């Protein structure tokens, strides 16, 4: 993705987050943001569909998922505005948080674990999109196996740290609560290496470029 286009999308998401703040109730405000993000993803990939719903098979069901992306030709079970879908048809399960807390990240990891256990032969890609995080960037990165080296003034992987959320395949934060010139300090994108089980910290900006690098290529995961 071109850097200018990536910055456009990131600015658009950050602006939409701010203008939707006037909605006082948390649930509809969150849904508005989920819908806006979903529409951006789908407009870039017309073969995809995306709905809120449940992943299920043989009587085993996940918790509710904010967004489930699937191919337009996939078999789904519509349930009003939501769907029930088998793991083999899921291209991506995405949770969306306005200001993710440690408990919310923990619950997301638990739901993703259940999703990946439903069908032994199919483990859908599961990601977490955070407009902001209520806990410090340092704390989150530590829980994914990264630490900050004050001498080098940079992040480095620390294999001595255990992975706290191993079922989250990637996590991104675009730091909407920060001023434009300071947001990069709070932003991050981590993606799991399928072979080692450790996480790669991407330092390419705009940070949203890494996220769309995943959603634009779901047919290759």
Residue frames as a rotation matrix with the C-alpha (Angstrom) as fourth column:
UNK 1
0.574 0.819 0.000 0.00
0.819 -0.574 0.000 0.00
0.000 0.000 -1.000 0.00
UNK 2
-0.059 -0.552 0.832 1.24
0.474 -0.748 -0.464 3.46
0.878 0.367 0.306 -0.89
UNK 3
-0.672 -0.310 -0.672 2.29
0.737 -0.192 -0.648 5.48
0.072 -0.931 0.357 2.16
UNK 4
-0.931 0.348 0.106 0.09
-0.341 -0.937 0.076 8.45
0.126 0.035 0.991 1.21
UNK 5
-0.119 0.919 -0.375 -2.98
-0.359 0.312 0.880 6.21
0.926 0.239 0.293 0.85
UNK 6
-0.161 -0.008 -0.987 -2.18
0.730 0.672 -0.125 4.49
0.664 -0.741 -0.102 4.16
UNK 7
-0.930 -0.209 -0.302 -1.95
0.359 -0.688 -0.630 7.86
-0.076 -0.695 0.715 5.91
UNK 8
-0.640 0.764 0.079 -5.27
-0.565 -0.538 0.626 8.85
0.521 0.356 0.776 4.36
UNK 9
0.099 0.693 -0.714 -6.99
0.096 0.707 0.700 5.75
0.990 -0.138 0.003 5.79
UNK 10
-0.407 -0.320 -0.856 -5.38
0.849 0.214 -0.483 6.20
0.337 -0.923 0.184 9.19
UNK 11
-0.998 0.055 0.012 -6.40
-0.056 -0.959 -0.277 9.86
-0.004 -0.277 0.961 9.37
UNK 12
-0.360 0.923 -0.138 -9.91
-0.489 -0.061 0.870 8.88
0.795 0.381 0.473 8.29
UNK 13
0.069 0.341 -0.937 -10.22
0.531 0.783 0.324 6.28
0.844 -0.520 -0.128 11.06
UNK 14
-0.679 -0.400 -0.615 -8.85
0.732 -0.319 -0.601 8.67
0.044 -0.859 0.510 13.67
UNK 15
-0.911 0.384 0.152 -11.19
-0.358 -0.918 0.172 11.45
0.205 0.103 0.973 12.55
UNK 16
-0.100 0.923 -0.372 -14.24
-0.252 0.338 0.907 9.14
0.963 0.185 0.199 12.54
UNK 17
-0.250 -0.069 -0.966 -13.33
0.814 0.525 -0.249 8.00
0.524 -0.848 -0.075 16.05
UNK 18
-0.922 -0.211 -0.324 -13.33
0.363 -0.761 -0.538 11.58
-0.133 -0.614 0.778 17.27
UNK 19
-0.728 0.684 0.046 -16.55
-0.583 -0.653 0.484 12.71
0.361 0.326 0.874 15.60
UNK 20
-0.035 0.735 -0.677 -18.39
0.044 0.678 0.734 9.63
0.998 -0.004 -0.056 16.91
UNK 21
-0.835 -0.368 -0.410 -17.55
0.412 0.077 -0.908 10.62
0.366 -0.927 0.087 20.50
UNK 22
-0.702 0.611 0.367 -20.79
-0.664 -0.747 -0.026 12.62
0.258 -0.262 0.930 20.71
UNK 23
0.213 0.752 -0.623 -22.72
-0.294 0.658 0.694 9.31
0.932 0.036 0.361 20.96
UNK 24
-0.005 -0.208 0.978 -23.04
-0.960 -0.272 -0.063 8.87
0.279 -0.940 -0.198 24.72
UNK 25
0.747 0.357 0.561 -23.98
-0.532 0.827 0.181 5.19
-0.399 -0.433 0.808 24.88
UNK 26
-0.191 -0.963 0.188 -20.98
-0.648 0.268 0.713 2.86
-0.737 0.014 -0.675 24.66
UNK 27
-0.142 0.147 0.979 -22.66
0.356 0.930 -0.088 0.06
-0.924 0.336 -0.184 22.67
UNK 28
0.807 0.468 0.360 -23.97
0.486 -0.178 -0.856 2.08
-0.336 0.866 -0.371 19.69
UNK 29
0.674 -0.639 -0.372 -20.78
-0.657 -0.748 0.095 4.18
-0.339 0.180 -0.923 19.65
UNK 30
-0.278 -0.799 0.533 -18.70
-0.413 0.601 0.685 1.02
-0.867 -0.030 -0.497 19.41
UNK 31
0.165 0.443 0.882 -20.96
0.598 0.666 -0.446 -0.40
-0.784 0.601 -0.155 16.70
UNK 32
0.947 0.155 -0.281 -20.60
-0.079 -0.736 -0.673 2.79
-0.311 0.659 -0.685 14.63
UNK 33
0.202 -0.962 -0.185 -16.82
-0.872 -0.262 0.413 2.42
-0.446 0.078 -0.892 14.75
UNK 34
-0.314 -0.248 0.916 -16.94
0.026 0.963 0.270 -1.29
-0.949 0.108 -0.296 13.92
UNK 35
0.573 0.650 0.499 -19.17
0.533 0.166 -0.830 -0.60
-0.622 0.741 -0.251 10.91
UNK 36
0.829 -0.310 -0.466 -16.90
-0.491 -0.802 -0.341 2.15
-0.268 0.511 -0.817 9.64
UNK 37
-0.210 -0.957 0.202 -13.81
-0.743 0.291 0.603 -0.06
-0.636 -0.023 -0.771 9.88
UNK 38
-0.121 0.251 0.961 -15.64
0.322 0.925 -0.201 -3.00
-0.939 0.285 -0.192 8.27
UNK 39
0.845 0.533 0.049 -16.75
0.235 -0.286 -0.929 -0.86
-0.481 0.796 -0.366 5.35
UNK 40
0.440 -0.772 -0.459 -13.18
-0.833 -0.542 0.113 0.34
-0.336 0.332 -0.881 4.70
UNK 41
-0.462 -0.629 0.625 -11.93
-0.391 0.777 0.493 -3.24
-0.796 -0.017 -0.605 4.62
UNK 42
0.068 0.596 0.800 -14.74
0.504 0.671 -0.543 -4.46
-0.861 0.440 -0.255 2.35
UNK 43
0.877 0.249 -0.412 -14.40
-0.164 -0.650 -0.742 -1.58
-0.452 0.718 -0.529 -0.10
UNK 44
0.034 -0.947 -0.321 -10.76
-0.932 -0.146 0.331 -2.56
-0.360 0.287 -0.887 -0.60
UNK 45
-0.942 -0.320 0.104 -11.64
-0.282 0.919 0.276 -6.25
-0.184 0.231 -0.955 -1.13
UNK 46
-0.297 0.924 -0.242 -14.93
-0.954 -0.277 0.114 -6.68
0.039 0.265 0.964 -2.96
UNK 47
-0.208 0.188 -0.960 -14.82
-0.276 0.930 0.242 -10.49
0.938 0.315 -0.142 -2.80
UNK 48
-0.904 -0.183 -0.387 -15.11
0.309 0.345 -0.886 -10.33
0.296 -0.921 -0.255 1.01
UNK 49
0.254 0.923 0.289 -18.15
0.038 -0.308 0.950 -10.06
0.967 -0.230 -0.113 3.23
UNK 50
-0.819 -0.561 -0.122 -18.15
0.161 -0.021 -0.987 -9.09
0.551 -0.827 0.108 6.91
UNK 51
0.262 0.942 0.209 -20.72
-0.188 -0.162 0.969 -9.50
0.947 -0.293 0.135 9.70
UNK 52
-0.395 -0.196 0.897 -21.01
-0.916 0.008 -0.401 -9.70
0.072 -0.980 -0.183 13.46
UNK 53
0.491 0.682 -0.542 -21.70
-0.637 0.706 0.311 -13.24
0.595 0.192 0.781 14.59
UNK 54
0.424 -0.236 0.875 -20.63
-0.679 0.556 0.479 -16.58
-0.599 -0.797 0.075 16.03
UNK 55
-0.306 -0.552 -0.776 -18.20
-0.838 0.543 -0.055 -19.25
0.452 0.633 -0.629 14.84
UNK 56
0.064 0.451 0.890 -19.73
-0.796 0.561 -0.227 -22.69
-0.601 -0.694 0.395 15.37
UNK 57
-0.174 -0.037 -0.984 -19.60
-0.747 0.656 0.108 -26.34
0.642 0.754 -0.142 14.35
UNK 58
-0.284 0.103 -0.953 -21.01
0.228 0.973 0.037 -29.60
0.931 -0.207 -0.300 15.74
UNK 59
0.610 0.695 -0.381 -22.79
0.544 -0.018 0.839 -27.84
0.576 -0.719 -0.389 18.59
UNK 60
-0.011 -0.689 -0.725 -19.67
0.927 -0.279 0.251 -25.95
-0.375 -0.669 0.641 19.78
UNK 61
0.664 0.345 0.664 -19.97
0.592 -0.785 -0.183 -22.17
0.458 0.514 -0.725 19.62
UNK 62
-0.567 -0.821 0.068 -17.63
0.673 -0.509 -0.536 -19.24
0.475 -0.258 0.841 20.15
UNK 63
-0.203 0.450 -0.870 -18.55
0.587 -0.655 -0.476 -16.10
-0.784 -0.607 -0.132 22.01
UNK 64
0.833 0.543 0.110 -19.95
0.433 -0.514 -0.740 -13.23
-0.345 0.664 -0.663 19.96
UNK 65
-0.279 -0.936 0.216 -17.42
0.859 -0.142 0.493 -11.85
-0.430 0.323 0.843 17.46
UNK 66
-0.086 0.217 -0.972 -17.39
-0.033 -0.976 -0.215 -8.19
-0.996 0.014 0.091 16.44
UNK 67
0.373 0.146 -0.916 -16.51
-0.878 -0.264 -0.400 -8.87
-0.301 0.953 0.030 12.80
UNK 68
0.020 -0.334 0.942 -16.24
0.160 0.932 0.327 -12.13
-0.987 0.144 0.072 10.88
UNK 69
0.037 -0.091 -0.995 -14.89
-0.887 -0.462 0.009 -11.85
-0.461 0.882 -0.098 7.34
UNK 70
-0.112 0.042 0.993 -15.65
0.194 0.981 -0.019 -14.56
-0.975 0.190 -0.118 4.79
UNK 71
-0.967 -0.253 0.038 -15.67
0.067 -0.104 0.992 -15.10
-0.247 0.962 0.118 1.04
UNK 72
-0.459 0.832 -0.313 -18.79
-0.857 -0.507 -0.092 -14.01
-0.235 0.226 0.945 -0.82
UNK 73
-0.115 0.382 -0.917 -19.32
-0.629 0.686 0.365 -17.64
0.769 0.619 0.162 -1.94
UNK 74
-0.939 -0.342 -0.035 -19.12
-0.181 0.577 -0.796 -19.10
0.293 -0.741 -0.604 1.60
UNK 75
-0.057 0.918 -0.391 -22.04
0.359 0.385 0.851 -20.91
0.932 -0.092 -0.352 3.21
UNK 76
-0.943 -0.193 0.271 -23.36
-0.154 -0.469 -0.870 -19.01
0.295 -0.862 0.412 6.22
UNK 77
-0.255 0.889 -0.380 -26.38
0.897 0.365 0.251 -19.18
0.362 -0.276 -0.890 8.50
UNK 78
-0.606 0.066 0.793 -27.99
-0.073 -0.997 0.028 -15.72
0.792 -0.041 0.609 8.76
UNK 79
-0.186 0.553 -0.812 -29.56
0.969 0.240 -0.058 -14.85
0.163 -0.798 -0.581 12.11
UNK 80
0.764 0.453 -0.458 -31.09
0.492 -0.870 -0.040 -11.41
-0.417 -0.195 -0.888 11.71
UNK 81
0.869 -0.487 -0.084 -28.19
-0.466 -0.752 -0.467 -8.98
0.164 0.445 -0.880 11.30
UNK 82
0.030 -0.882 0.471 -25.70
-0.859 0.218 0.464 -11.58
-0.512 -0.418 -0.751 12.52
UNK 83
0.377 0.033 -0.926 -24.37
-0.688 0.679 -0.256 -14.86
0.620 0.733 0.279 11.17
UNK 84
0.504 -0.362 0.784 -23.32
-0.435 0.678 0.592 -18.30
-0.747 -0.639 0.184 12.36
UNK 85
0.657 -0.380 -0.651 -20.43
-0.676 0.086 -0.732 -19.68
0.334 0.921 -0.201 10.36
UNK 86
0.924 -0.381 -0.026 -18.12
0.369 0.872 0.322 -22.70
-0.099 -0.307 0.947 10.41
UNK 87
0.407 -0.845 -0.347 -14.38
-0.025 -0.390 0.921 -22.14
-0.913 -0.366 -0.180 11.01
UNK 88
-0.243 -0.566 0.788 -13.46
0.735 0.422 0.530 -23.36
-0.632 0.708 0.313 7.52
UNK 89
0.334 0.448 0.829 -15.31
0.891 -0.437 -0.122 -20.44
0.308 0.780 -0.545 5.97
UNK 90
0.886 -0.003 -0.464 -13.72
0.256 -0.831 0.494 -17.75
-0.387 -0.556 -0.735 8.16
UNK 91
0.449 -0.767 0.458 -11.02
0.508 -0.203 -0.837 -15.63
0.735 0.608 0.298 6.56
UNK 92
-0.725 -0.641 0.251 -10.62
0.163 -0.515 -0.842 -13.43
0.669 -0.570 0.478 9.63
UNK 93
0.454 0.745 -0.489 -12.23
0.786 -0.077 0.613 -12.93
0.419 -0.663 -0.621 13.03
UNK 94
-0.529 -0.648 0.547 -11.63
0.388 -0.759 -0.524 -9.36
0.755 -0.065 0.653 14.19
UNK 95
0.279 0.526 -0.804 -12.38
0.958 -0.210 0.196 -7.85
-0.066 -0.824 -0.562 17.57
UNK 96
-0.170 -0.248 0.954 -12.59
0.421 -0.893 -0.157 -4.05
0.891 0.375 0.256 17.69
UNK 97
0.197 0.169 -0.966 -11.99
0.978 -0.097 0.182 -2.05
-0.063 -0.981 -0.184 20.88
UNK 98
0.761 0.150 0.631 -12.36
0.262 -0.961 -0.087 1.70
0.594 0.232 -0.771 21.40
UNK 99
0.180 -0.706 0.685 -10.02
-0.835 -0.478 -0.274 1.72
0.521 -0.522 -0.675 24.41
UNK 100
0.431 0.069 -0.900 -8.84
-0.023 0.998 0.065 -1.81
0.902 -0.007 0.431 25.16
UNK 101
0.468 -0.242 0.850 -8.28
-0.884 -0.143 0.446 -2.75
0.013 -0.960 -0.281 28.79
UNK 102
-0.655 -0.755 0.032 -6.13
-0.754 0.650 -0.097 -5.61
0.052 -0.087 -0.995 29.99
UNK 103
-0.434 0.579 0.690 -9.25
-0.193 0.688 -0.699 -7.57
-0.880 -0.437 -0.187 30.89
UNK 104
0.612 0.680 -0.403 -10.74
-0.512 -0.046 -0.858 -7.03
-0.602 0.731 0.320 27.42
UNK 105
0.031 -0.686 -0.727 -7.55
-0.955 0.194 -0.225 -8.27
0.295 0.701 -0.649 25.75
UNK 106
-0.809 -0.302 0.505 -7.58
-0.503 0.800 -0.327 -11.30
-0.305 -0.519 -0.799 28.05
UNK 107
0.012 0.914 0.405 -11.22
-0.184 0.400 -0.898 -12.07
-0.983 -0.064 0.173 27.20
UNK 108
0.574 0.122 -0.810 -10.50
-0.796 -0.147 -0.587 -11.64
-0.190 0.982 0.012 23.49
UNK 109
-0.474 -0.834 -0.283 -7.61
-0.855 0.512 -0.080 -14.10
0.211 0.204 -0.956 23.72
UNK 110
-0.664 0.292 0.689 -9.92
-0.264 0.770 -0.581 -16.59
-0.700 -0.567 -0.434 25.51
UNK 111
0.463 0.882 -0.083 -12.59
-0.345 0.093 -0.934 -16.33
-0.816 0.462 0.347 22.81
UNK 112
0.323 -0.444 -0.836 -9.96
-0.935 -0.014 -0.354 -16.75
0.146 0.896 -0.419 20.09
UNK 113
-0.743 -0.568 0.354 -8.70
-0.636 0.764 -0.109 -19.87
-0.209 -0.305 -0.929 21.86
UNK 114
-0.166 0.783 0.600 -12.20
-0.103 0.591 -0.800 -21.34
-0.981 -0.194 -0.017 21.72
UNK 115
0.642 0.395 -0.657 -12.54
-0.633 -0.209 -0.745 -20.43
-0.432 0.895 0.116 18.03
UNK 116
-0.072 -0.800 -0.596 -9.28
-0.961 0.215 -0.172 -22.19
0.265 0.561 -0.785 17.19
UNK 117
-0.822 -0.215 0.528 -10.36
-0.429 0.842 -0.325 -25.32
-0.375 -0.494 -0.784 19.10
UNK 118
0.142 0.990 0.016 -13.75
-0.705 0.113 -0.700 -25.75
-0.695 0.089 0.714 17.37
UNK 119
0.986 0.109 -0.127 -12.32
-0.167 0.628 -0.760 -27.49
-0.004 0.771 0.637 14.32
UNK 120
0.475 -0.859 0.192 -8.94
0.149 0.294 0.944 -29.28
-0.867 -0.420 0.268 14.72
UNK 121
0.025 -0.450 0.893 -8.35
0.942 0.310 0.129 -28.96
-0.335 0.838 0.431 10.97
UNK 122
0.069 0.073 0.995 -9.06
0.629 -0.777 0.013 -25.23
0.774 0.625 -0.100 10.67
UNK 123
-0.026 -0.141 -0.990 -7.77
0.910 -0.414 0.035 -22.44
-0.414 -0.900 0.139 12.88
UNK 124
0.642 0.376 0.669 -9.11
0.686 -0.671 -0.281 -19.09
0.343 0.639 -0.688 11.62
UNK 125
-0.541 -0.774 0.331 -6.93
0.590 -0.629 -0.507 -16.00
0.600 -0.079 0.796 11.65
UNK 126
0.542 0.718 -0.437 -7.90
0.802 -0.286 0.524 -13.91
0.251 -0.634 -0.731 14.71
UNK 127
-0.513 -0.768 0.383 -6.91
0.642 -0.639 -0.424 -10.27
0.570 0.028 0.821 15.22
UNK 128
0.250 0.509 -0.824 -7.54
0.911 -0.412 0.022 -7.36
-0.328 -0.756 -0.567 17.57
UNK 129
-0.239 -0.226 0.944 -7.97
0.609 -0.793 -0.035 -3.79
0.756 0.567 0.327 16.32
UNK 130
0.078 0.191 -0.978 -7.60
0.942 -0.335 0.009 -1.12
-0.326 -0.923 -0.206 19.04
UNK 131
0.612 0.135 0.779 -8.43
0.417 -0.892 -0.173 2.52
0.672 0.431 -0.602 18.46
UNK 132
0.098 -0.603 0.792 -6.68
-0.768 -0.552 -0.324 3.06
0.632 -0.577 -0.517 21.80
UNK 133
0.026 -0.073 -0.997 -5.47
0.479 0.876 -0.052 1.02
0.877 -0.476 0.057 24.77
UNK 134
0.818 0.365 0.444 -6.20
-0.210 -0.530 0.822 1.81
0.535 -0.766 -0.357 28.41
UNK 135
0.777 -0.629 -0.007 -2.98
0.294 0.353 0.888 0.12
-0.556 -0.692 0.459 29.51
UNK 136
0.317 -0.747 -0.585 0.52
-0.588 -0.639 0.497 1.27
-0.744 0.186 -0.641 28.64
UNK 137
0.708 -0.168 -0.686 2.12
-0.625 0.303 -0.719 0.28
0.329 0.938 0.110 25.34
UNK 138
-0.359 -0.929 0.090 5.10
-0.842 0.281 -0.462 -1.06
0.403 -0.242 -0.882 27.33
UNK 139
-0.326 0.319 0.890 2.85
-0.658 0.599 -0.456 -3.38
-0.679 -0.734 0.015 29.34
UNK 140
0.746 0.666 -0.025 1.15
-0.455 0.482 -0.748 -4.78
-0.486 0.569 0.663 26.24
UNK 141
0.487 -0.622 -0.613 4.40
-0.672 0.182 -0.718 -5.32
0.559 0.761 -0.329 24.35
UNK 142
-0.502 -0.634 0.588 5.88
-0.864 0.388 -0.320 -7.06
-0.025 -0.669 -0.743 27.40
UNK 143
0.030 0.635 0.772 2.95
-0.500 0.678 -0.539 -9.48
-0.865 -0.370 0.338 27.34
UNK 144
0.968 0.228 -0.103 3.76
-0.193 0.419 -0.887 -10.28
-0.159 0.879 0.449 23.71
UNK 145
0.660 -0.737 0.145 7.46
0.699 0.674 0.239 -10.87
-0.274 -0.056 0.960 24.42
UNK 146
0.183 -0.594 0.783 9.01
0.592 -0.569 -0.570 -7.44
0.785 0.568 0.248 23.81
UNK 147
0.478 -0.114 -0.871 10.90
0.790 -0.379 0.482 -5.09
-0.385 -0.918 -0.091 26.11
UNK 148
0.924 -0.133 0.358 12.28
0.073 -0.859 -0.507 -1.57
0.375 0.495 -0.784 25.79
UNK 149
0.209 -0.939 -0.274 16.06
0.975 0.221 -0.012 -1.17
0.072 -0.264 0.962 25.87
UNK 150
0.881 0.175 -0.440 16.81
0.290 -0.934 0.208 2.24
-0.375 -0.310 -0.874 27.40
UNK 151
-0.032 -0.977 -0.210 20.44
0.112 -0.212 0.971 2.15
-0.993 0.008 0.117 26.30
UNK 152
-0.754 -0.227 0.617 19.59
0.586 0.191 0.787 1.45
-0.296 0.955 -0.011 22.67
UNK 153
-0.548 0.665 -0.507 16.37
-0.423 -0.743 -0.518 3.49
-0.722 -0.070 0.689 22.90
UNK 154
-0.380 0.442 -0.812 14.52
-0.822 0.241 0.516 0.82
0.424 0.864 0.272 20.97
UNK 155
0.528 0.646 0.551 12.33
-0.792 0.609 0.045 -2.24
-0.307 -0.460 0.834 21.41
UNK 156
-0.510 -0.669 -0.540 13.86
-0.785 0.620 -0.026 -5.70
0.352 0.411 -0.841 21.38
UNK 157
0.477 0.672 -0.567 12.46
-0.396 0.740 0.544 -9.19
0.785 -0.035 0.619 21.62
UNK 158
-0.413 -0.534 0.737 12.99
-0.906 0.163 -0.390 -10.89
0.088 -0.830 -0.551 24.97
UNK 159
-0.138 0.344 -0.929 12.54
-0.352 0.860 0.370 -14.65
0.926 0.378 0.002 24.71
UNK 160
-0.924 -0.192 -0.332 12.62
0.236 0.397 -0.887 -14.90
0.302 -0.897 -0.322 28.51
UNK 161
-0.652 0.756 0.049 9.22
-0.647 -0.523 -0.555 -13.23
-0.395 -0.394 0.830 28.60
UNK 162
-0.696 0.492 0.523 6.25
0.511 0.851 -0.120 -15.56
-0.504 0.183 -0.844 28.30
UNK 163
-0.860 0.486 0.157 3.49
-0.105 -0.469 0.877 -14.83
0.500 0.737 0.454 25.78
UNK 164
-0.820 0.564 0.098 0.31
-0.143 -0.035 -0.989 -13.91
-0.555 -0.825 0.109 27.66
UNK 165
0.219 0.944 -0.248 -2.08
-0.492 -0.113 -0.863 -13.83
-0.843 0.311 0.440 24.70
UNK 166
-0.665 -0.702 0.255 -0.95
-0.176 0.479 0.860 -16.64
-0.726 0.527 -0.442 22.34
UNK 167
-0.247 0.646 0.723 -4.26
0.804 0.553 -0.220 -16.94
-0.542 0.527 -0.655 20.46
UNK 168
0.704 0.353 -0.616 -4.23
-0.005 -0.865 -0.502 -13.36
-0.710 0.356 -0.607 19.15
UNK 169
0.425 -0.541 0.726 -2.59
0.875 0.450 -0.177 -13.63
-0.231 0.711 0.665 15.72
UNK 170
-0.528 -0.610 0.590 -2.09
0.661 -0.732 -0.166 -9.88
0.534 0.302 0.790 15.39
UNK 171
0.364 0.585 -0.724 -2.89
0.871 -0.490 0.042 -6.71
-0.330 -0.646 -0.688 17.32
UNK 172
-0.434 -0.447 0.782 -2.82
0.689 -0.724 -0.031 -3.09
0.580 0.526 0.622 16.17
UNK 173
0.228 0.474 -0.851 -3.32
0.824 -0.560 -0.091 0.19
-0.519 -0.680 -0.518 18.00
UNK 174
-0.015 -0.195 0.981 -3.75
0.822 -0.561 -0.099 3.48
0.569 0.805 0.169 16.12
UNK 175
-0.502 -0.341 -0.795 -3.85
0.833 -0.436 -0.340 5.67
-0.231 -0.833 0.503 19.27
UNK 176
-0.052 0.599 0.799 -6.76
0.719 -0.533 0.447 7.97
0.693 0.598 -0.403 18.46
UNK 177
0.800 0.411 -0.437 -6.68
0.598 -0.487 0.636 9.73
0.048 -0.770 -0.636 21.84
UNK 178
-0.041 -0.906 -0.421 -3.20
0.703 -0.325 0.633 11.09
-0.710 -0.270 0.650 21.19
UNK 179
0.505 0.098 -0.857 -2.46
-0.361 -0.879 -0.313 14.31
-0.784 0.467 -0.409 19.31
UNK 180
0.993 0.000 -0.114 -1.39
-0.107 0.352 -0.930 13.77
0.041 0.936 0.349 15.71
UNK 181
0.364 -0.931 -0.014 2.27
-0.637 -0.238 -0.733 14.56
0.680 0.276 -0.680 16.36
UNK 182
-0.333 -0.483 0.810 2.42
-0.937 0.267 -0.226 12.21
-0.107 -0.834 -0.542 19.38
UNK 183
0.625 0.763 0.166 0.34
-0.750 0.646 -0.143 9.27
-0.216 -0.035 0.976 18.19
UNK 184
0.446 -0.496 -0.745 3.27
-0.423 0.617 -0.664 7.34
0.789 0.611 0.066 16.68
UNK 185
-0.564 -0.693 0.449 4.78
-0.702 0.116 -0.703 6.93
0.434 -0.712 -0.552 20.16
UNK 186
-0.308 0.559 0.770 1.67
-0.728 0.382 -0.569 5.03
-0.612 -0.736 0.290 21.29
UNK 187
0.592 0.577 -0.563 0.95
-0.806 0.414 -0.424 3.10
-0.012 0.704 0.710 18.11
UNK 188
-0.500 -0.769 0.399 2.08
-0.666 0.635 0.391 -0.47
-0.554 -0.070 -0.830 17.50
UNK 189
0.569 0.601 -0.562 1.48
-0.805 0.548 -0.230 -3.52
0.170 0.583 0.795 15.33
UNK 190
-0.459 -0.646 0.610 2.40
-0.729 0.666 0.157 -7.06
-0.508 -0.373 -0.776 16.37
UNK 191
0.503 0.594 -0.628 1.89
-0.831 0.531 -0.163 -10.18
0.237 0.604 0.761 14.28
UNK 192
0.480 -0.241 0.844 2.51
-0.470 0.741 0.479 -13.79
-0.741 -0.626 0.243 15.26
UNK 193
-0.338 -0.640 -0.691 5.16
-0.935 0.309 0.171 -15.85
0.104 0.704 -0.703 13.51
UNK 194
0.622 0.760 -0.186 3.46
-0.744 0.648 0.163 -19.16
0.245 0.037 0.969 12.70
UNK 195
0.330 -0.567 -0.754 6.64
0.032 0.805 -0.592 -21.21
0.943 0.171 0.284 13.07
UNK 196
-0.683 -0.724 -0.092 8.14
0.154 -0.020 -0.988 -19.86
0.714 -0.689 0.125 16.31
UNK 197
0.194 0.829 -0.524 4.94
0.866 0.106 0.489 -18.73
0.461 -0.549 -0.697 18.00
UNK 198
-0.403 -0.392 -0.827 6.71
0.716 -0.698 -0.018 -15.47
-0.570 -0.600 0.561 18.90
UNK 199
0.667 0.744 -0.024 5.59
0.615 -0.569 -0.545 -12.02
-0.420 0.349 -0.838 17.76
UNK 200
-0.376 -0.714 0.590 7.10
0.913 -0.394 0.105 -9.68
0.157 0.578 0.801 15.19
UNK 201
0.226 0.371 -0.901 6.96
0.512 -0.832 -0.214 -5.97
-0.829 -0.413 -0.378 16.05
UNK 202
0.116 -0.120 0.986 6.50
0.973 -0.185 -0.137 -4.03
0.199 0.975 0.095 12.83
UNK 203
-0.159 -0.285 -0.945 7.96
0.560 -0.815 0.151 -0.52
-0.813 -0.505 0.289 12.74
UNK 204
-0.787 -0.062 0.614 6.62
0.598 -0.323 0.733 0.55
0.153 0.944 0.291 9.36
UNK 205
-0.266 0.679 -0.684 4.50
0.392 -0.572 -0.720 3.70
-0.880 -0.460 -0.114 9.44
UNK 206
-0.214 0.707 0.674 1.76
-0.926 -0.367 0.091 4.76
0.312 -0.604 0.733 8.97
UNK 207
-0.744 -0.175 0.645 0.94
-0.516 0.764 -0.389 1.88
-0.424 -0.622 -0.658 11.33
UNK 208
0.263 0.948 0.178 -2.35
-0.506 0.292 -0.811 1.11
-0.821 0.123 0.557 9.56
UNK 209
0.139 -0.316 -0.938 -0.32
-0.972 0.139 -0.191 0.01
0.191 0.938 -0.288 6.53
UNK 210
-0.863 -0.501 0.060 0.58
-0.498 0.826 -0.265 -3.17
0.083 -0.259 -0.962 8.42
UNK 211
-0.403 0.813 0.420 -3.07
-0.224 0.357 -0.907 -3.86
-0.887 -0.460 0.038 9.24
UNK 212
0.555 0.636 -0.536 -4.22
-0.655 -0.063 -0.753 -3.52
-0.513 0.769 0.381 5.64
UNK 213
-0.350 -0.751 -0.560 -1.27
-0.913 0.406 0.027 -5.68
0.208 0.521 -0.828 4.64
UNK 214
-0.887 0.141 0.440 -3.13
-0.084 0.888 -0.453 -8.46
-0.455 -0.438 -0.775 6.47
UNK 215
-0.038 0.996 0.078 -6.70
-0.024 0.077 -0.997 -7.70
-0.999 -0.039 0.021 5.41
UNK 216
0.296 0.098 -0.950 -5.74
-0.890 -0.332 -0.312 -7.18
-0.346 0.938 -0.012 1.75
UNK 217
-0.357 -0.581 -0.732 -4.15
-0.785 0.611 -0.103 -10.64
0.507 0.537 -0.674 1.65
UNK 218
-0.025 0.433 0.901 -6.55
-0.881 0.417 -0.225 -12.85
-0.473 -0.799 0.370 3.61
UNK 219
0.879 0.401 -0.258 -6.67
-0.477 0.733 -0.485 -15.43
-0.006 0.549 0.836 0.82
UNK 220
0.239 -0.880 -0.410 -2.96
-0.330 0.323 -0.887 -16.15
0.913 0.347 -0.213 1.40
UNK 221
-0.342 -0.341 0.876 -3.15
-0.931 -0.007 -0.366 -16.85
0.131 -0.940 -0.315 5.15
